[in-house]
Amino acid sequence: MMSRKSSKHMVRRISFVVAVYQNELALTETYKKIKSLFAENGALHDFAYEIVFVDDGSRDRSLEEIRGIKANDSSVVGITFTRNFGQMAAMLAGFAEASGDAVINISADLQDPVDLIPQMVTKWSEGAEIVACYRTDRADGFAAKMTSRIAYEIIRLSLPQMPAGGFDFVLMDRKVMDAFNAVDVRHRFFQGDLLWTGYRMQLIPYVRQKRTIGRSQYNFAKRLKNFMDAILDASYLPIRFISLCGLAVSVAGIIYAVTIVASWAMGHTPFDGWAPLMIVNLCLSGLIMVMLGVIGEYVWRINEEVRKKPNYIVREKF
């Protein structure tokens, strides 16, 4: 029996998932660019499209804009949340709703070049199961570039197959999408979960474009949250780091203790005053607090899994 998500038509369908948060005015342009590709590009003439917009509790007129697009195109699906649950939650809702033979995750702010879509579809038609467009550069500020580069270099310590600039603009075959949707956990790391599936991947390099409409809502706090999800969800790096730090401190402590005992035995005063004691005490206390913080993150995530709260709540689908 065919899955509900499998195509029942001879014409294959490509679903686009667009997570929306405060993207007023950009949505119509994104929609027009995607639609024009299917009307004008020969590589896409044999495909139908579906666009799933997921409004993540926007406070501007993004939802009204989605309704307007939907009113004129039956291939558009709109989903709205009861509140802001985050970009990953919006993506998960879109992935669960998408019914195409392939699913493309694309940003709502026009920073992902839609001109790459025919190339992505061609690689998929040739046998690739995941086609990821990875960022070789980005038209963002210096701070955003540097924090992104450092974050992905750390992530690549655990996921060496991760492209250096990371990826969000990606096409997934139906079986990949089904495998991804079958994972039921909170605090997910999108790229890590895709790489974990082990399906055949093709890469396409691109430069992330400068945002021309509106202002980015992806602030430092959200970047940090995504980085923490990546590190804690996709690797054992923090726990191993704690273990190595503990081992190094223990070895240093033993060596220092032997030195003090030897100095005392020879009649020398190991040190003068309280400054060395304070330095050692403060350093060790800080290290212990960092370790407890990392362990606390893991404990909280275990608690989240046990409680089994949903990743999002849908107010309306239209």
C-alpha positions in Angstrom: 0.0 0.0 0.0 1.4 3.4 -1.0 2.2 5.9 1.7 0.0 9.0 2.0 3.1 11.0 1.1 3.8 9.1 -2.1 2.8 10.6 -5.4 -0.2 8.9 -6.9 0.1 10.8 -10.2 2.3 10.3 -13.3 3.5 13.9 -13.0 6.0 14.0 -10.2 5.6 16.8 -7.6 8.2 18.9 -5.9 7.2 20.4 -2.5 8.8 23.6 -1.2 8.8 24.2 2.5 9.1 27.8 3.6 9.5 28.7 7.3 8.1 32.2 7.8 8.8 34.6 10.6 8.3 38.3 10.1 8.9 38.0 6.3 6.2 40.4 5.1 6.7 41.4 1.4 9.4 38.8 0.8 6.9 36.0 0.6 5.2 37.1 -2.6 8.5 37.6 -4.3 9.7 34.1 -3.2 6.4 32.6 -4.5 6.6 34.4 -7.9 10.2 33.3 -8.4 9.4 29.6 -7.7 6.3 29.6 -9.8 8.1 31.3 -12.8 10.7 28.6 -12.8 8.1 25.9 -13.5 6.6 28.0 -16.2 9.9 29.0 -17.9 12.6 26.4 -17.2 12.5 23.4 -19.5 14.1 21.1 -16.8 11.0 21.6 -14.6 8.2 21.3 -17.3 7.5 17.7 -16.3 7.0 18.5 -12.6 4.2 19.9 -10.6 4.9 22.1 -7.5 3.5 22.5 -4.0 4.5 25.3 -1.7 4.0 24.9 2.0 4.3 28.2 4.0 4.5 27.8 7.8 3.9 31.0 9.7 5.9 30.7 13.0 3.8 33.2 15.0 4.7 36.3 12.9 3.6 39.7 14.3 3.6 41.5 11.0 1.3 40.8 8.0 3.1 37.7 6.8 0.0 35.5 7.5 -2.3 37.8 5.5 0.2 37.6 2.7 0.2 33.8 2.7 -3.6 33.9 2.7 -3.5 36.1 -0.4 -1.1 33.8 -2.2 -3.2 30.8 -1.3 -6.4 32.5 -2.6 -5.0 32.5 -6.1 -3.1 29.2 -6.2 -4.5 25.8 -5.1 -0.9 24.4 -5.0 -0.1 26.5 -1.9 -0.7 25.3 1.6 -0.6 27.6 4.6 0.0 26.5 8.2 0.0 28.9 11.2 1.2 28.2 14.8 -0.4 29.4 18.0 2.8 31.3 18.8 6.5 31.5 17.9 8.0 28.0 18.3 11.2 28.6 16.3 12.5 28.0 12.8 13.2 24.3 13.3 9.6 23.7 14.5 8.3 25.5 11.4 10.5 23.3 9.2 9.3 20.2 10.9 5.6 21.2 10.4 6.3 21.9 6.7 8.1 18.6 6.2 5.2 16.7 7.8 2.8 18.3 5.5 4.8 18.2 2.2 3.5 15.5 -0.1 5.9 15.7 -3.0 8.2 13.1 -4.5 11.0 15.5 -3.5 11.0 18.2 -0.8 13.1 21.4 -1.0 13.7 23.5 2.1 14.2 27.2 1.1 14.4 30.4 3.1 11.6 33.0 2.9 14.0 36.0 2.7 15.2 35.5 -0.9 18.8 34.8 0.3 18.7 31.3 -1.3 19.1 31.6 -5.1 16.1 29.9 -6.7 18.1 29.7 -9.9 19.8 26.7 -8.5 16.6 24.7 -8.2 16.7 23.2 -11.8 20.2 22.0 -11.1 19.1 20.5 -7.8 16.2 18.7 -9.5 18.5 17.4 -12.3 20.9 15.9 -9.8 18.0 14.3 -8.0 16.6 12.9 -11.3 20.1 11.4 -11.9 20.0 9.5 -8.7 21.1 11.8 -5.9 18.9 11.3 -2.8 20.0 14.5 -1.1 21.1 17.6 -3.0 22.5 20.2 -0.6 23.5 23.7 -1.6 26.3 24.7 0.8 27.5 28.2 1.5 31.0 29.1 0.3 30.5 32.7 1.4 27.7 34.9 2.6 26.8 38.6 1.9 26.5 39.3 5.7 28.4 41.4 8.2 31.8 40.4 9.5 30.5 39.2 12.9 27.9 36.9 11.3 30.5 35.5 8.9 33.1 34.8 11.6 30.7 33.3 14.2 29.2 31.0 11.5 32.7 29.9 10.3 33.9 29.2 13.8 30.6 27.3 14.7 30.8 25.1 11.7 34.5 24.3 12.2 33.7 23.1 15.7 30.7 21.1 14.3 33.0 19.5 11.7 35.1 18.0 14.5 32.2 15.6 15.1 30.7 15.6 11.6 33.6 15.8 9.1 31.3 15.2 6.2 29.6 18.6 6.9 30.4 21.2 4.2 32.5 24.0 5.6 29.8 26.6 5.3 26.9 24.4 6.3 23.6 24.1 4.4 19.9 24.8 4.8 18.9 25.1 1.1 18.5 21.4 0.3 16.4 18.9 -1.7 15.4 15.6 -0.1 14.0 12.6 -1.9 10.7 11.2 -0.6 12.4 8.3 1.2 14.8 10.7 2.9 12.0 12.9 4.0 10.1 9.9 5.4 13.2 8.8 7.3 13.8 12.3 8.6 10.1 12.6 9.7 10.3 9.3 11.5 12.8 10.7 14.1 10.7 12.0 17.0 12.9 14.1 19.2 13.1 17.6 20.4 16.0 20.1 19.9 16.8 18.7 16.5 19.8 19.7 14.4 18.6 19.7 10.8 21.9 19.2 8.9 23.1 16.6 11.4 20.0 14.5 11.2 20.1 14.5 7.4 23.8 13.4 7.3 22.9 10.7 9.9 20.5 9.1 7.5 23.4 8.1 5.2 21.6 8.6 1.9 23.6 9.6 -1.2 24.3 13.3 -1.2 25.4 15.7 -4.0 26.7 19.2 -3.1 26.3 22.5 -5.0 28.3 25.5 -3.9 26.8 29.0 -3.7 27.2 32.4 -2.2 24.4 33.3 0.2 22.8 36.5 -1.1 22.3 39.7 0.8 18.8 40.2 2.2 17.0 43.0 0.2 13.6 43.0 1.9 13.0 43.4 5.6 15.4 42.7 8.5 16.8 39.3 9.6 15.1 37.8 12.7 18.0 35.3 13.2 19.8 37.1 16.1 22.7 36.0 18.1 20.6 34.1 20.7 19.0 32.0 18.0 22.4 31.3 16.4 23.7 30.2 19.8 20.6 28.0 20.3 21.2 26.3 17.0 24.9 25.8 17.7 24.1 24.3 21.1 21.6 21.9 19.4 24.2 20.9 16.9 26.9 20.2 19.5 24.7 18.5 22.0 22.5 16.6 19.6 24.9 15.5 17.0 28.1 14.7 18.9 29.7 13.5 22.1 32.2 16.4 21.9 31.1 18.2 25.1 31.2 15.1 27.3 34.6 14.1 25.8 35.9 17.6 26.4 34.8 17.4 30.0 36.5 14.0 30.4 39.8 15.3 28.9 39.7 18.5 31.0 39.1 16.4 34.2 42.0 14.1 33.2 44.3 17.0 32.5 43.4 18.8 35.7 43.9 15.6 37.7 47.4 15.0 36.2 48.4 18.6 36.8 47.1 18.3 40.4 49.1 15.2 41.0 52.3 16.8 39.6 51.8 19.9 41.6 51.2 17.9 44.8 54.4 16.0 44.3 56.3 19.2 43.7 54.9 20.7 47.0 55.7 17.6 49.0 59.2 17.5 47.6 59.8 21.2 48.3 58.5 20.7 51.9 60.8 17.7 52.4 63.8 19.8 51.4 62.8 22.5 53.8 61.7 25.0 51.3 58.5 27.0 51.5 56.4 25.8 48.4 54.9 29.3 48.0 54.3 32.6 49.8 50.9 34.2 50.5 47.4 33.3 49.4 47.6 34.4 45.7 48.6 30.9 44.3 45.8 29.3 46.3 43.2 31.8 45.1 44.3 31.4 41.5 44.1 27.6 41.6 40.8 27.7 43.5 39.2 30.2 41.1 40.4 28.3 38.0 39.1 25.0 39.3 35.8 26.5 40.5 35.2 28.0 37.1 36.0 24.8 35.3 33.7 22.8 37.6 30.8 25.3 36.9 31.3 25.0 33.1 31.2 21.2 33.4 28.1 21.3 35.5 26.5 23.7 33.0 27.2 21.3 30.1 25.9 18.3 32.2 22.8 20.4 33.1 22.1 21.0 29.4 22.1 17.2 28.8 19.8 16.6 31.9 17.4 19.3 30.6 17.2 17.7 27.2 16.6 14.3 28.8 13.8 15.9 30.8 12.3 17.4 27.6 12.3 14.0 25.9 10.6 12.4 28.8 7.9 15.0 29.0 7.2 14.5 25.2 5.8 18.0 24.6 5.1 18.5 20.9 7.6 20.6 18.9 4.8 23.0 17.8 1.0 23.5 18.0 -0.9 24.3 14.8 -3.6 26.9 15.0 -4.8 26.6 11.5 -4.1 24.8 8.2 -5.5 26.2 4.9 
